[in-house]
């Protein structure tokens, strides 16, 4: 019964007992897969399985010829060796006993013998690697030797555990039986005596498993110390290494004692265990206490390492951040520079009417090249040298009669100045120049001069473009199209010339007399800036004109070089003679006859009268003459330009058949055209027969037959000189044509209408009514190429013809206009949008309306023209930005009874089945201008009715051109909203009033000239002379001087 109960209790106890892993859990910060493996391996050691082996250090490197002198190359090996050697010094008996035991095993002696004293110590003390391997072998052998004993003790411990479980029950049971209690007490005492050896054996085997696993763990931990050689934590690392050595000593001591235990006499071992002489449990606890200390220090070390690593990361990150930031900054700067350049290029493209560099090349080629011997004399002239070297000489004016070579002299000067500017580039020196040409409407105005000068400066020194961008960014291309363009651009040019980066600026303007518009303003600008800007030097040329001389009023700051003065005339004569010699040398028919060449030279020099143009025209005729006719041609040549022009016209009139008529038609068209015409344009506008106009080679021949009046350059036909235009237009002599020149306007008008009869809907075949103008690509061939000039200028030619004639508008031409507007008007608007001339369309229709009001105010055509003007004004923006919207929104949003809508109702889109509800007639509202982002607070007309100003809650003021409806410019009113805007009586100034300040601008330049801060105002006005400005504020009327901004003393208090 008792044995069965015993077996049941044993089985119950064995099944219900929870097995525990003797290996302690690792801390999170140092856990590793290696340790996990060791823990799993060591968990079965108590039941007798083998232990994990201690890691073996890397191969030993020999540092001397002594094979025994070896060192561990790793930190792990060094720490283990230091611990072993230290333990040997501290506990020599223990280590010696262990080594003797190990020597006995290695010597394959009697392992059952316990006589350690007689055993010699054969351990290699110089080879740590061998010692480690031997140490592991001895432990493994000892564990295997005591394996059976351990199993028996394990069973006894389990039985004792069962007894412990029922011990309390038995104690209760024997209390009532004294005899049994005495016996049970004896049994308990015996059990206590037996328990100590059992507990010690179990504690040792559990402990050895723990110790070996921890030795492995700290071996790997030492590797971490080796991987983090931080200078900042060197002290902590050294201290931690010392602690690990002390721990290694304890671990090695534990293992050595255990090894010795396994080979001792078993009875002696039991006796030692009974009194707990080795006390394995407390020994293991002391090891764990050392571990706790190391763990805390290692945490400190780790934190130090982490902090140090974080500092390095922070330093690296800061460096990387700095590099990335610089890279981003560089990339951003590059992108900004790219965008800035794109905007600058866009601004220059909008500004450009011509490139003066190309003009210089064209003029040089057209005039047969620059002959240095004929022009370089100017560079040595004392007046030029004074202008160049004397800082007080600001202006050099070269003046002379037509054909004296002024343009070529200025080209020579420009070339000379360019050598200094470009050969050794200096960012502080710039050169700008412009060549006026009266024969080209794009190059014969003061505004064109300013545009050309600004273009050259901006192209040469891009940083100067900022002065133009300030205004262009606000007004766009409208800056260059309204009536105040000269004043706006003069402010821009002045700002460029005043730029602090410039130490010297040269400005050259040729042929001022050919500047037909705003010449007086241009001369005033030159005079004002020549006196105000000491670093700017000017060179100008013109004919001998009293108005130019009077306006310039040159004093000590200016130099006048007159080509007709005796001294200068001699220089010019020498230059002309050199030019003649050069040109004669190029006539092949004169090279073999020295006598003939001499006679020709003498005759030409006598008649030239110092006129380069006369020589050039004569040389051209000699080139076309036969060798035997050369002398006769020279003898027949008249003196002076008019005489040579008469001879050239006579030669044209002597052509056979219709050729004289063809030449006269071409010459008259070239003379009255508003710009140089292309060959194909001049062919159709001059009325050449179709068999000629269809063949550009034939057109070219007709132009060549016009003699030296015309020249062809890059497909354009130019008059050879302004004097040629003066002659052909009859300003210097009789009319050279066999017809009235004004009739040519009528012919060009009529032929323009005929050309534009080819206009049609969607002429570029876009098929997309919403396509923006910026995305439209020019087709090849361009159907508008031949009619571009006609589209822009047909109304101008019509008005010029009717202004100088006595015809009434109900004539054939008037009916032609009416027919064109009824059949082609909206197609013409599409074309004007495609070629970028919607502003010209608005101005042209306005000019036509003005003419009709004067001649036939009650005529039916006037109603149609007025309706056309309203149609353009209302729809200009949408047509300008999307040409095909002419047939969509422009039509369907016009009034139901709009004449244009009714006439072209078949062009309304069929896909819009429900049309928007619109007014029946044009409202009294003549025009709508849009552009403000917020509520508009105030508006005002200028006194000349040309401008409209509007102030808004978006803190801006916009100025509108009432003729075109386009935005002229935008003025910033930062920090407040204008409640009133007022124009001065001369329409040059604009004042804006808010509740906090008053600001006054110069409209022509867009410059803020006065700000009256902290002035709470309600209304304001200018004096009739525009010199004073009055502001009403509460009970006070403040009066201010506009120019100085100072308050007038006699301010009034009400």
LUMBAVO-415509 format. One record per residue (C-alpha): x, y, z; residue in three letters. Coordinates in pm, whole numbers, plus 32768, in hexadecimal, padded with zeros to 4 digits. Each point is the difference from the previous one (the first is absolute). Example, Ala and Ser with C-alpha at 12.3 -4.5 7.8 and 13.67 -1.06 7.14 Angstrom:
BEGIN
84CE7E3E830Cala;808981587FBEser;
END
This chain:
BEGIN
800080008000unk;810D80F18066unk;80D97FC57EC7unk;7ED280347F1Eunk;7FA4814380B1unk;8167806C7FE7unk;80097FBE7E88unk;7EB580BE7FCAunk;8078812D80C3unk;814B7FFC7F49unk;7F4F7FF27EB0unk;7F1081178066unk;811D80D88079unk;80CD7FC27EC5unk;7EDF80527F1Aunk;7F8F813780B4unk;814E80A18043unk;805B81257F1Dunk;815C7FED7F6Funk;80C481448011unk;811680767F1Funk;8132803080D9unk;808F80F57F0Aunk;7F9D81678059unk;7F5F80DA7EF7unk;80E280F77F51unk;7FCE81758008unk;7F5F808D7EC8unk;812180DE7FA3unk;80FD7EE57FF7unk;7F2E7ED67F93unk;80867F3F7EDAunk;7FAD7EC67F3Bunk;81487F668073unk;7F978017816Aunk;7EA87F717FB5unk;80A47ED17F69unk;80E07FD1812Dunk;7EDB802180EEunk;7F3F7EF37F49unk;812E7F1C8003unk;804780378171unk;7E9A7FCB806Funk;802D7E897FFBunk;814C7FF580AFunk;7F6B7FB18156unk;7F787EBA7F79unk;81557F9A7F88unk;8024807B7E98unk;813F80A17F8Dunk;8054816F8033unk;803A80FE7EECunk;816B80337FBDunk;80B081448053unk;804980CE7EC8unk;81587FCC7F71unk;80C481397FABunk;807C804C7EA4unk;813F7F607F85unk;812F807080C5unk;80FE80D97F4Cunk;816D7FC8804Funk;80BF8140804Dunk;815A7F688029unk;80C87ED57F9Eunk;7F957F5B8142unk;7EDC7F277FA3unk;7F82800E815Funk;7FEA8178800Eunk;7EA3802F7F75unk;7EFC810C803Dunk;7E8B801D7FD2unk;7FB580F77EE9unk;7EA180428087unk;7F7B80AD8134unk;7F397EC98068unk;813A7F28800Aunk;80C5810680BAunk;7EF880268110unk;7FE47E878032unk;81797FDC8017unk;8021812480F2unk;7EF27F6880DDunk;80A47EA87FFFunk;8155808D8054unk;7F6B80E3810Bunk;7F497EDC80A2unk;81427F397FFDunk;80A8811580C5unk;7EE1802880F6unk;7FA77E8F8035unk;813B7F3F7FA2unk;7F9E7EC380BBunk;7EB47FE77F4Aunk;8093803F7EABunk;81277F198042unk;7F147EEA8072unk;7F2E80327ECBunk;812D7FFD7F18unk;808D7EC480A8unk;7EAF7F5C7FD3unk;8000806D7E97unk;81647F867FD0unk;7F9D7EAC808Bunk;7EE07FE97F0Aunk;80D680707EDAunk;81097F068065unk;7EFB7EEA7FF8unk;80577FA38160unk;7F1F7F5B80FFunk;7ED680E47FFAunk;7F6B7F4B8128unk;8123806480D8unk;7FCE812A80E3unk;816D80408046unk;8030815B7F6Funk;813E804B80C3unk;80D07EF97F54unk;7F88806C7EABunk;80F080E17F41unk;7F7581467F60unk;80347FD37E88unk;7F1D811C7F89unk;809380E77EF5unk;7FFF814D80B7unk;806680C77ECDunk;7EE37F9E7F1Bunk;7EAE808D8073unk;7F4B7F627EDEunk;806B7EA48069unk;7F9D80488166unk;7EA280607F96unk;7FCF7EC77F32unk;80867F268119unk;7F1E80B080FAunk;7ECB7FA97F35unk;806B7E987FD1unk;80357FCF8176unk;7EA8808D8056unk;7F547F297EFFunk;80B77EC9807Dunk;7FAC804E816Dunk;7E9180327FB3unk;7FF67EBC7F42unk;80B57F4E811Eunk;7EF9806E80FFunk;7ED87FDC7F17unk;7F777EC380A0unk;8034808C815Cunk;7F4781377F9Cunk;7EDD7F327F7Bunk;7FE47F408148unk;8008813E80C8unk;7EFA80927F19unk;7F167EDB804Bunk;804480208175unk;7FB081737FF1unk;7EB97FB87F4Eunk;7FA67F038110unk;805680FA810Bunk;7F2B81007F51unk;7EDE7F0C8018unk;80427FD48173unk;800A8175802Dunk;7EAD80107F5Cunk;7F607F0E80FCunk;80D380668128unk;7EF880E8808Funk;7EF77EF17FE8unk;80DD7F0780BDunk;80548105810Aunk;7E8D80278048unk;7FCC7E8A7FFEunk;81167FA180FDunk;7FB1811180FCunk;7F097F1980AEunk;80F57EDA8009unk;8139805380D1unk;80BE7ECB7F92unk;7FC7804F7E93unk;805C816E8036unk;81567F9E808Bunk;803F7F1A7EDAunk;7F8781067F07unk;80EC80FF809Bunk;81247F147FCBunk;7F987FCF7E96unk;7FEF81767FC8unk;815D80308095unk;808D7EF67F1Dunk;7F5580A07ED8unk;80A0814F8058unk;81597F5A800Funk;7FC67F607EACunk;7F6F813C7F68unk;814280CE8015unk;80D57F207F1Aunk;7EDE7FE07F14unk;7FC2817C7FFBunk;8172804D7FDAunk;80257F0D7EDCunk;7ED080957F52unk;80738162804Bunk;81577FB37F6Eunk;7F7F7F6E7EBFunk;7F0481167FD3unk;810D80FA8051unk;80FF7F6D7F0Funk;7F0180147EE7unk;7FBE816A8058unk;817280548020unk;80607F677EB3unk;7EE280B17F4Dunk;805C814B80A3unk;816A7FD07F9Cunk;7F867FE37E99unk;7F20812E802Aunk;811180DF808Cunk;80EB7F897EF3unk;7F12809B7EFFunk;7FCD812E80DDunk;8176803E7FF7unk;7FE680037E86unk;7F0E8123801Dunk;810580C080C3unk;80F67FBC7EEAunk;7F0A807E7EF8unk;7FD0815080ACunk;815A809B8025unk;7F7981598058unk;80F880F9808Aunk;7EF380A780D2unk;7FB07EB980BEunk;81627F758014unk;80048024817Dunk;7EB37F4F802Cunk;806C7EF07F13unk;81407FC180C4unk;7F437FED8149unk;7F037F127F67unk;81177F227F7Dunk;80917FE7815Funk;7EAF7F9C808Cunk;7FD47EF77EF6unk;81597F75805Bunk;7F917FE9816Dunk;7EC37F507F8Funk;80CB7F157F28unk;80D17FAE8136unk;7EC57FA080C0unk;7F7D7F367EDDunk;814E7F4D7FD0unk;80197FC38177unk;7EA67F668000unk;80557F237EDCunk;81537F97808Funk;7F657FA68151unk;7EF57F3D7F4Bunk;80FF7F497F2Dunk;80C87FA28135unk;7EBC7F9480A8unk;7FAE7F0F7EE8unk;814C7F48802Dunk;800C7FF48181unk;7FAE7ED780DBunk;7E837FEB7FF7unk;7FE67FC58179unk;80CF8133803Dunk;7F2180BC7F16unk;7ECA7F9080BEunk;8098806E814Aunk;805781567F6Cunk;7E9E801F7F7Eunk;7F667F9D8150unk;809F812C80A7unk;7FDF80D37EBFunk;817580417FFCunk;7FF880787E95unk;7EB080B38028unk;7FBC7FFC7E8Aunk;7EBB80C4801Dunk;809F812D80ADunk;812F7FEB7F1Funk;7F1C80167ED2unk;7F44812080A2unk;814680BF802Funk;80427FD07E8Eunk;7EA9808A7FAFunk;8041812C80E3unk;813C804A7F3Cunk;7F317FDE7EC2unk;7F0480FD8083unk;811880F8803Aunk;808B7FC07EA7unk;7EA5801F7F6Dunk;7FCF8156809Dunk;815580737F8Bunk;7FC47F6F7EABunk;7EB980C17FEEunk;80C581398052unk;81047FA37EFDunk;7EF57FB07F00unk;7F4D81478043unk;814A80B37FDDunk;80447F497EBFunk;7EA180477F85unk;801F816B805Eunk;815580117F5Dunk;7F717F517ECFunk;7ED980EA8002unk;80EF81258018unk;80BD7F767ED7unk;7EBA7FC87F4Bunk;7F968160805Bunk;814D80877F86unk;7FE77F307EC5unk;7E93805E7FD7unk;8056816B8036unk;81117FE37EFCunk;7F177F457F16unk;7EEB80F9804Dunk;80F081197FB8unk;80697F597EBCunk;7E967FB77FA2unk;7F9B81608061unk;8117808E7F2Dunk;7FA27F157EE5unk;7E9280668020unk;8067816A8011unk;80DD7FD47ECFunk;7EEC7F477F48unk;7EFE8100806Bunk;80E881197F99unk;803B7F537EB3unk;7E8B7FD17FCDunk;7FC081688063unk;811280727F15unk;7F667F2C7EECunk;7EA580898042unk;808C815E801Dunk;80B77FD77EB6unk;7EC87F787F5Aunk;7F3A812C807Aunk;811A80EA7F99unk;80097F627EA7unk;7E87801E7FE3unk;8016816E8060unk;811280437EFEunk;7F397F4C7EF2unk;7ED380DB8047unk;80DC81378000unk;80BB7FB27EBDunk;7FA380BB7EC3unk;815B7FCB7F73unk;81597F918064unk;80F081257FC5unk;81207F0C7FCEunk;7F4C7F637ED9unk;7FA2815A7F7Funk;816F80618009unk;805E7ECC7F38unk;7EE8803A7F04unk;805A816D7FCCunk;81717FAA7FD8unk;7FB47EF87EF8unk;7EFE80D87F50unk;80F6811F7FE1unk;810D7F1F7F6Funk;80C97FC4813Cunk;80C280DD80F0unk;8132808E7F55unk;80F180518119unk;80C681027F3Eunk;7EBE80C27FCCunk;7F837FF58166unk;811E7FD280F3unk;8066816C7FE4unk;7EE9804D80F3unk;80B07F34810Dunk;812E80E97FF5unk;7F3781417FE6unk;804180EE811Dunk;7E8D8029804Bunk;7FD27E898025unk;81397FE780D6unk;7F86811A80DEunk;7EAF7F56802Aunk;80A87EB9804Eunk;8106807B80F7unk;7F60813180A0unk;7F077FA78111unk;7F5D81537FD3unk;7FAD7FBA7E93unk;7EBE7F3A801Dunk;7F6880207EA4unk;809B7FE77EA4unk;7F1880737EE8unk;80707FA87E9Funk;7F3180BE7F01unk;8009801E7E89unk;7F387FFF7EBFunk;7F697EC37F6Dunk;80F87F077F73unk;812D808080C3unk;80387EAC80A0unk;7F86804E815Eunk;7F757EA58035unk;81437F567F98unk;80C380EA80E5unk;7F277F988123unk;80287E917FA4unk;81798034800Aunk;7FDF80A78155unk;7F237EE58083unk;80FF7F007F87unk;811480BF80B2unk;7F3E801B8144unk;7FA27E8F7FF0unk;81727FA87FFCunk;802980A28154unk;7EBC7F72808Aunk;801B7E9A7F7Funk;81737FBD7FD3unk;803680268176unk;7EA27FCD8087unk;7FB280E7811Eunk;7EB97FC980B7unk;7FF481718050unk;801580807E97unk;7EE77FE57F01unk;7FBF80747E9Dunk;7EAC80307F5Funk;7FAA80897EAAunk;7EE0802F7F0Dunk;7FE080597E8Funk;7EC980C87FADunk;7F697FBF7EA9unk;7EF280E37F79unk;7FA47EFE7EFAunk;7F8D7F09810Bunk;7EE1805C80E7unk;80887F0B8101unk;814880BF8013unk;7F9F816E7FD7unk;7F70805E8153unk;80948069814Cunk;7F547ED780A6unk;80AC7F167F0Bunk;814D80A48057unk;7FC87FC38173unk;7F917E9B7FC4unk;81387FBA7F34unk;80E9809D8101unk;7F5B7F478121unk;800C7EBA7F3Dunk;817680217FC5unk;80438051816Eunk;7F297EE1807Eunk;80987F0B7F0Bunk;816180718056unk;7FD48013817Cunk;7ED57F2C8072unk;80008092815Funk;7F8181467F6Cunk;7EC07F567F88unk;7F7580258160unk;7FBE816F7FB9unk;7F207F9B7EDEunk;7F627EDB80B8unk;7F7A80E48111unk;7F0F80927F05unk;7FDB7EDD7F10unk;7F907F138115unk;7EE380ED8051unk;7F9280687EA3unk;80787EEC7F19unk;801D80527E8Funk;7F1181248032unk;812D80B98084unk;807F801B7E9Aunk;7EB8804A7F50unk;7F55812B809Dunk;803481707FBEunk;80DE802E8130unk;80FE7EFC7F9Aunk;811481037FCDunk;7FE180898160unk;7FF47EA8809Eunk;812E7F867F3Dunk;80C5813E803Dunk;7FDB7FBC8174unk;80797E9A7FC8unk;812E80707F35unk;805881088100unk;7FEC7EFB8113unk;80EA7F1D7F3Eunk;80FA81187FC6unk;7FF2805E8170unk;803E7E9B8070unk;810D7FF8810Dunk;80B87EE57F50unk;806080E37EDBunk;813880D38000unk;7FEB805E7E8Eunk;7EEC7FF27EFBunk;8013805F7E90unk;7EC0804F7F42unk;800880327E84unk;7ED3806F7F32unk;801980297E87unk;7F2380D37F1Cunk;7F3280BE8100unk;7F6A80C97EE2unk;7F537EC07F89unk;7F4B7FE2814Dunk;7EAA80777F91unk;7F417FDA8148unk;805180938157unk;815180897F92unk;7FEA812A80EAunk;7FBF7F21812Eunk;81287F257F9Funk;80E8812E7FE1unk;7F8C807F8152unk;80447EAB8098unk;816280047F74unk;8044815E8080unk;7F737FBE815Bunk;80BF7EBC8032unk;8146807D7F6Dunk;800A810C8109unk;7F877F23811Dunk;80CE7EC57FC1unk;817580427FFBunk;80617E9C7FA0unk;7F257FF67EC7unk;808780797EB2unk;7F26803B7ECFunk;804880067E89unk;7EEC806F7F15unk;7FF2804F7E8Funk;7F0A80B57F22unk;7FDD80E47ED7unk;803581748028unk;7EB7805D80A6unk;7FCB813A80C6unk;7EF77F6780E7unk;80EE7EEB806Dunk;811A80F8803Eunk;7F1D80E780C5unk;7F7C7EE380D8unk;81597F75804Eunk;809181558061unk;815D7F708020unk;80E880BB80EDunk;81487F9B8099unk;7F707EA88049unk;7FC57FBA7E91unk;80CE7FE57EC3unk;7F7580547EA8unk;80AE7F6A7ED1unk;7F7D80997EBDunk;80687F467EC8unk;7FD681387F27unk;80FE80D080BFunk;813880437F33unk;80E47F2A80D4unk;7F077EE68019unk;7F9880227E94unk;81687FBF7FA0unk;80017EC780D8unk;7EB97F907F62unk;808C804A7EA5unk;81337F2D8047unk;7F217EEB8083unk;7F1D80137ECCunk;812F7FF57F1Aunk;807F7ECB80B5unk;7EA67F6B7FDDunk;800080507E8Bunk;81557F5E7FD4unk;7F887EC980B3unk;7EBF7FE57F36unk;80AA80427EB0unk;80F67EE9804Eunk;7ED77F13800Aunk;7F8580587E9Eunk;808F7EF17F24unk;7FDD80C07EB8unk;80F18111807Aunk;811D7F248078unk;80B37FD47EB3unk;7FF8816C7F8Eunk;80C380E180ECunk;7FBA813D7F3Bunk;7E8B7FC47FFBunk;80007FAD8171unk;80B68145804Eunk;7F0A80D07F38unk;7ED87F5A80A8unk;809980398158unk;803D816E7FB5unk;7EA0803C7F7Eunk;7F557F518124unk;80D580B78103unk;7FA9814C7F61unk;7E887FC08008unk;7FE67F3E8147unk;7FFA813980DBunk;805B7F30812Funk;7EC57F2A7FECunk;80287E8C803Aunk;7EA27FA97F90unk;803480B27EB2unk;813D7F377FCAunk;7F527EB98059unk;7EE780467F09unk;80F4805D7EECunk;80D67ECD8037unk;7EC87F297FE5unk;7FB580987EABunk;81677FD07F8Bunk;7FF07E91805Aunk;7ED57FD87F1Cunk;809F80C47EDFunk;80C87F717EDEunk;817680427FFFunk;7FEC80EC7EDAunk;7EE380C480A1unk;80A2803A8152unk;809781537FB5unk;7EC1807E7F5Dunk;7F367F90812Eunk;80E880BF80E8unk;7FF481397F2Cunk;7E837FF87FF5unk;7FD77FD68179unk;7F68813380AAunk;807E808D8144unk;7F417FD18149unk;7F0E7EF88074unk;7EC880917F64unk;80AF80077EB1unk;806C7E98801Funk;7EA17F9B806Dunk;7F6F80B37ED1unk;80F07F427F21unk;7F9E7EB780A6unk;7E8C804B7FC4unk;8048805B7E99unk;80AD7EB77FCFunk;7ED57F488092unk;7F1280BC7F1Aunk;80D17F997ED3unk;7FB97E918036unk;7F317F5D7EF1unk;7E987F8E8009unk;7F5D8001815Aunk;813F7FE880CBunk;80048176805Bunk;7E9E7FDF8086unk;805D7EC780C6unk;812D80B28099unk;7F388135805Aunk;7EF37F2980A5unk;81057F4A80CDunk;80B281458060unk;7EBD80AD8065unk;7F917ED880D6unk;81557FF480ABunk;7FF38179803Dunk;7EA6800880A5unk;80097EB580B9unk;80058021817Aunk;81157EFE801Bunk;80EF7F507F10unk;7F3F7F067F2Dunk;80567E997FB1unk;80317FA77E94unk;7EB37F4B7FEFunk;7F4F812180AFunk;8090810A7F1Cunk;7FA57F2A7ED2unk;7E8C7FFC8052unk;7FE5815D809Aunk;80AD80A77EDCunk;7F117F5C7F0Dunk;80FA7F397F35unk;7F5F7F0F7F0Bunk;7FBC7EA9808Cunk;80FB7F5A7F1Aunk;810B80D880A9unk;7F7C80068166unk;7FE27E85800Aunk;81727FDC7FB1unk;80E680978108unk;81247FF97F0Dunk;7F4080E27F16unk;7FA280E68122unk;816D800E8060unk;805A80697E9Cunk;7F06811F8009unk;8093807A814Cunk;815D7FF27F69unk;7F8580C77ED4unk;7FA3811780F2unk;8172804B800Cunk;80A58076813Bunk;7EBE80818099unk;7FBC7EAD809Bunk;80C77EEC809Eunk;7F9A7EA48071unk;806E7F78814Eunk;7F877EB28094unk;7EC980027F26unk;7F9B81678058unk;800C81257F0Eunk;809C813E808Cunk;802A815F7F75unk;817380437FDCunk;7FFF813E80CFunk;7F1B80FA80A3unk;805C80F77EEFunk;7F747F097F01unk;7EB57FFA80BBunk;7FFD817C800Funk;8039800D7E89unk;7EFA7EFA7FA5unk;7EF7809880E2unk;803181517F53unk;807B80B58138unk;813D80837F5Aunk;7F9480267E94unk;7EEB7FBF7F0Eunk;7F337EC1800Cunk;80D97F007F4Cunk;7ED87F1F7FAFunk;7F0680157EE7unk;7EE27FF080FEunk;7F9780A28147unk;80B67F648122unk;7EC8800E80DAunk;7F527F207F07unk;80F77EF38068unk;7F537FF38155unk;7EBC7FB27F50unk;80AA7EF37F31unk;809F7F5A812Cunk;7EB2800D80B7unk;7F437F617EE0unk;81067EF57FC8unk;80057FB78172unk;7E8B7FBA7FFCunk;80327F1C7ED7unk;81167F4480B4unk;7F2C7FDF813Aunk;7EE17F6A7F3Cunk;80B07EB6804Aunk;7FB780278174unk;7F227EED8087unk;7F987F5B8140unk;81117F3880B3unk;8104805C7EFBunk;810A7F3780BCunk;7F1D7ECB8014unk;80177FF1817Aunk;7EAD7F548034unk;8007805D8172unk;7F3E81368069unk;80A680018157unk;816A7FEA7F8Bunk;80CC811A80A5unk;80CC80E67F23unk;81427F9080AAunk;7FCF7E977F8Dunk;7FC3804D7E94unk;81197F9C7F15unk;804080BC7EBEunk;7F9F7F227ED7unk;80E77FD07ED9unk;7FA980987F11unk;7F5D811B80C1unk;7EBF806C7F51unk;8019815480ABunk;816480487F8Dunk;7FA480CA7ECDunk;7EE380BB80ACunk;809F805E814Eunk;805281627F93unk;7EA7802D7F66unk;7F4E7F87813Cunk;80B680FD80D9unk;800A81337F1Dunk;7ED97FF37F0Cunk;7F3380F880CBunk;812B80EC8024unk;802E800E7E85unk;7E8980377FD2unk;7FFA811E80FDunk;813C809F7F6Bunk;7F607FFB7EAAunk;7EB280968071unk;80A1810180E3unk;80B1809E7ED5unk;7EEF7FD57EFFunk;7EB1809D7FBCunk;7F507EB47FD0unk;7EC67FAF80C2unk;7FDB7EBF80BDunk;7EEB7F7A7F24unk;81077FD17EF3unk;807C7EB07F87unk;81017FEE8118unk;7EF980488109unk;7F277EEB7F7Bunk;812F7F198002unk;803480468172unk;7E917FB98045unk;80127EBB7F3Eunk;813D7F9180B2unk;7F6C803F8159unk;7EC77F3C7FA2unk;80B77ED97F68unk;81567FE780A7unk;7FFA80C58144unk;800B7EE380FEunk;80F57F3C7F25unk;80DC81368005unk;7FEC8007817Dunk;806E7E96800Funk;812880527F1Eunk;805F813280CDunk;80037F288137unk;80D87EF97F56unk;810481027F95unk;7FF780B28151unk;7F6B81507F97unk;7EB2801B80B6unk;80638155808Aunk;803580787E9Aunk;7EA67F7D7FA9unk;7F6180D08115unk;80BF813B7F9Dunk;7FBE7FCE7E8Dunk;7E887FDB802Cunk;7FFF813180E6unk;80BB80C97EF6unk;7F077F8F7EF6unk;7EDB806580DEunk;809B8155803Aunk;802880357E88unk;7E997F977FBBunk;7F7680EE8105unk;80AA811E7F4Aunk;7F8A7FA57EA4unk;7EB87F3F801Aunk;7F7C7FFB8160unk;7EA57F8F7F96unk;806F7EEE7F14unk;7FA37E958033unk;816E7F9A7FFCunk;804080D18137unk;7F0B7F2A80C8unk;80B27EC77F8Dunk;8158808B805Aunk;7F87806F8156unk;7F687EAA803Bunk;814A7F637F94unk;80BD80D880F7unk;7F167F9B811Bunk;80297E947F9Bunk;817A801A8010unk;800480BE8147unk;7F207F0480ADunk;80AD7ECA7F7Cunk;816780707FCEunk;808C7F3E8126unk;7F617EB27FABunk;805480197E8Bunk;8164806D804Dunk;80397ED080DFunk;7F3A7EF87F3Dunk;7FD080667E90unk;7EEA7F077FB3unk;7F2D8089811Dunk;7FA7810B7F01unk;7EF47F0F7F86unk;7F907F808154unk;7FF480DF8132unk;803981427F3Dunk;7EC97FC57F2Dunk;7F127F5980F2unk;803D80FB8118unk;7FCE812F7F20unk;7EAB80AC8005unk;7EEE7F567F3Aunk;7FE1812B7F13unk;817880357FDDunk;803C80407E8Dunk;813B7F2D7FFCunk;7F4B7EDC80A7unk;7EE080137F0Cunk;80E680117ED2unk;80CD7ED58073unk;7EED7F3880AEunk;804F7ED37F25unk;81577FF180A9unk;7F6B7FC48158unk;804E7E9D8078unk;7EEF7F047FB4unk;80607F288129unk;7F80810E80EDunk;7E8C7FBE7FEBunk;7F9880E4811Dunk;809481597FDEunk;803080E3812Eunk;7F048114803Aunk;809C814D7FA2unk;7F9781697FD9unk;7F4F806B7EC3unk;80E781237FB1unk;8152807E8066unk;7FDE80918159unk;806B8163804Bunk;812C7F578097unk;810280377EF2unk;810E7F268090unk;804E7F0D811Bunk;81597FE68096unk;80587EE880F0unk;812F7FB180D0unk;7FC880518171unk;7FEC7EDE80F2unk;7F1C80AA80FEunk;7EF4810B8013unk;803F813E7F35unk;7FDB813480DFunk;804081257F1Bunk;803680677E93unk;8067813F7F4Dunk;803980767E9Aunk;813180C47F9Dunk;7FB581627F89unk;805D7FA77E99unk;7F0F7ED68013unk;810D7F0F7F8Eunk;80337F4B8149unk;7F2C7F678111unk;807E7FB78160unk;7F5C7F0880EDunk;804C7FBB8170unk;7FA97EB980ADunk;7FFB7F4E814Eunk;811A7F297F79unk;80DF812C8054unk;804E80517E98unk;7FB2810D7F02unk;7FE47FA97E90unk;801A80F57EE2unk;7F4B7FA67EBEunk;802F80797E9Bunk;7EA280617F95unk;804D7FEE7E8Dunk;80567E8E800Dunk;7F707F968150unk;81527F6F805Dunk;80A8801A8152unk;810E81087FF6unk;809C7FC28153unk;7FBC7F968167unk;806380D2812Dunk;802A7F678159unk;7F4A80A58122unk;80897F1E810Eunk;7F78800B8160unk;7EB880AA7FB1unk;7EDE800B7F0Bunk;7FD281387F28unk;7EB180AD802Aunk;803B810A7EF6unk;80DD80317ECBunk;803F81517F5Aunk;80B480617EC0unk;80BE81457FE3unk;7F7E80F67EFCunk;81217FB77F12unk;7FAF7E8A8023unk;816A7FB58061unk;7FCC7FC18173unk;7F187F2080C6unk;7FB080218171unk;7F607EF180D4unk;7F6280498151unk;7FC07F0D811Eunk;7F9C802F816Aunk;816D7FF38066unk;80D4809A7EF0unk;801080AC7EAEunk;80E37F8E7EE2unk;805380B07EB9unk;80907F547ECCunk;809380727EB7unk;7F1F7F4A7F08unk;80F6800F7EE2unk;810F7F4880C3unk;7F357F4E810Dunk;80E2809B810Aunk;7F7E8050815Bunk;806B81688034unk;7F58805E8149unk;7F6E7F538131unk;7F4580C3810Cunk;7FF17F15812Cunk;7F1F800C8131unk;7F0D80E37F54unk;7E957F9B802Bunk;7F6280887EC4unk;7EA87FF67F61unk;802980BA7EB7unk;811180AB7F38unk;803E80C97EC3unk;8116808E7F27unk;8027816E7FACunk;7FBF80597E90unk;817780217FC1unk;80377EA780A0unk;810D808C80E7unk;7F3C7FF78145unk;7F2E7EFD80AAunk;7EEF803E8103unk;7F817EFE80F9unk;7EC9801B80DAunk;80207F5F8157unk;7EFC80498108unk;80038178803Eunk;814980337F4Bunk;805E80307E94unk;816E7FB07FC6unk;80AB80947ECEunk;813E7F5D7F81unk;8108804B7EFEunk;7FFB7ED67F13unk;816D80167F9Aunk;80988027815Bunk;7EF37F5E80D7unk;8012812180F5unk;7ECD809280A4unk;7F9B815F7F95unk;7FF780EC812Aunk;7EAC808F7FB5unk;7F4D7EB78046unk;7E988046805Cunk;7F4C7F96813Cunk;7E8780097FE5unk;
END
